[in-house]
Amino acid sequence: MTGRLHTIQLRTGVLCGAALALAALAGCQSSSPGAGTPTGSPRATASGSQEIATIGREYSQCVRDHGVPNYPDLVLAGGQLSLPNDGAGDAANQALRAHPAARDACQPILDRLPASAQKNPAVTEQDMANLRKFAQCMRQNGVPEWPDPRSNGSFPIVGTPLEQEGKSARTVTAQRACKQYWDRPISVK
């Protein structure tokens, strides 16, 4: 979770709020591993990662071509695409929100991502329990306004002061303290 604040909401086209992504889902796999290559093998995983990275570069270029010239290349973190975890990622997040036409025009590229790389996996009961523990931990560690997750596992952050705050020292510190509860990407809406 540390250092992974800014994960793109790939299916919805909504970018995570400026301070909110966590580590990625494990086990990125190619949607069609090579003959004789077991699913989840290093060869299948490398192939899937390469495919995801290629789609990420295409998406970034598309966004640049549609009016956001400084949009950085997405990075691959744990099998999912993310904005860089720095000022460039913060600026890209804000710029894309200001240019919804670019996001909409480029969404078909993200729609080609394999299921393993998409941000809307099913949320299990155990996941929800861990997300609630994460939220409570965030509140106990200096972010008292951190909300509980919705039933779909997303956090209602977009449009709140927390989103505008970005990667403050207090949110980074709290996330470090709470990573034992949730160290995968989170969804914010």
C-alpha positions, 0 to 999 in steps of 0.5 A: 500500500505504501507508495501506491496512491493513485490507481486508475478505475479502469472499468468506470473511467473514474480516476481514484482521488488524489490520495487513494490507491493501494498495492495491486491484485496478485496474479496477473495472468494472460487471458490465453496462456501459451499451449502447454503453459499452465495458467499462473506460470511465470510465462503466462504472467509475463505475457499478461503483464506485457499485454497490460503495459502495452494497453496502458501506453496506448491509453496514455497516448490516447489521452495526450492526443485528446487534449491532456498533453502532459498525461504521463505513461501509466505504470504497471503495479501488481498487475494493474495500471496506475498513475505515477505516485508523485506530483505528475500523477496528481496533476494527471488525475486533475487534468483528466477530470477536467477533460472527461471527453479525453477519458471517454474517447480512450475508455475503449482502450482500457476495455481491452484489459484482461479481467485479471487487470480490471479494477472491479473484482467481486468483493468478498465478505472477507474483503469487506471485513478487511476494508472496514478494518482499514477504514477504522485504522485510517481514522485511528491513525490521523484521518478521522474523516476517512469513510467506511466502504460502500457495499461494493467495496468503494470508498466515497471520497470523490468530491470530498476534502480528502480527495482535494488533500492529496497525498498529505503526510497524514494520509501516507502515515495512516496508510503505512500504519493500516496496510496490514488490513488492506494492501491491494487497490481500493476503489473510490467514487 
